[in-house]
Amino acid sequence: MFEALKKYAVFAGRARRKEYWLFILLYVICYMIAFFIDMAAGTLAIFTSLVVLGLLVPVISVSVRRLHDTDRSGWFFLLGFVPIIGLVLLIFFCLDGTVGENRFGPDPKGRV
């Protein structure tokens, strides 16, 4: 879960589905906690904004590494900004990674 935070701004390499989805779970939990703190304190999304800005780089880096695991360029991440077509990105994140080494590095699962 914290592997993506250890690789804060590492865009090279590959990330397993488990690493990606556990980090997204951590992100959502942090976001919800910050949201509830903002609601309880009556602030104007100060804590929520801090969480989003603080975890922006790790979210992008783990997403790019997840795309690398499926043997796709990190530029596919930009599909997320296109309405409806961005759902393709969700499919890419759910796919299993390529078996063995690909152009982005060795298989993180160690399969041959």
LINPEQUI-V734843 format. One record per pair of residues at least 12 apart in sequence whose ideal C-beta (glycine too) atoms are under 7 Angstrom apart, sorted by the first residue. I is the first residue (numbers start at 1). J is the second residue. Records with the same first field share a line. If there is no record, write none. Layout:
I=J, J
This chain:
1=22, 23, 26
3=19
4=19, 23, 58, 62
5=58
7=61
8=57, 58
9=57, 61
10=61
11=61, 64, 65, 74
13=65, 68, 104, 105
14=65, 68, 69, 97, 104, 105, 108
15=62, 65, 66, 69, 108
16=69, 97, 108, 109
19=62
20=62, 66, 93
23=62
27=55, 59
30=51, 55
31=48, 51
34=47, 48, 50, 51
35=48
60=77
63=77
64=77
66=93
67=92
68=104
69=97, 108
70=92, 95, 97, 98
71=98, 102, 103
72=92
76=89, 92
99=111
100=112
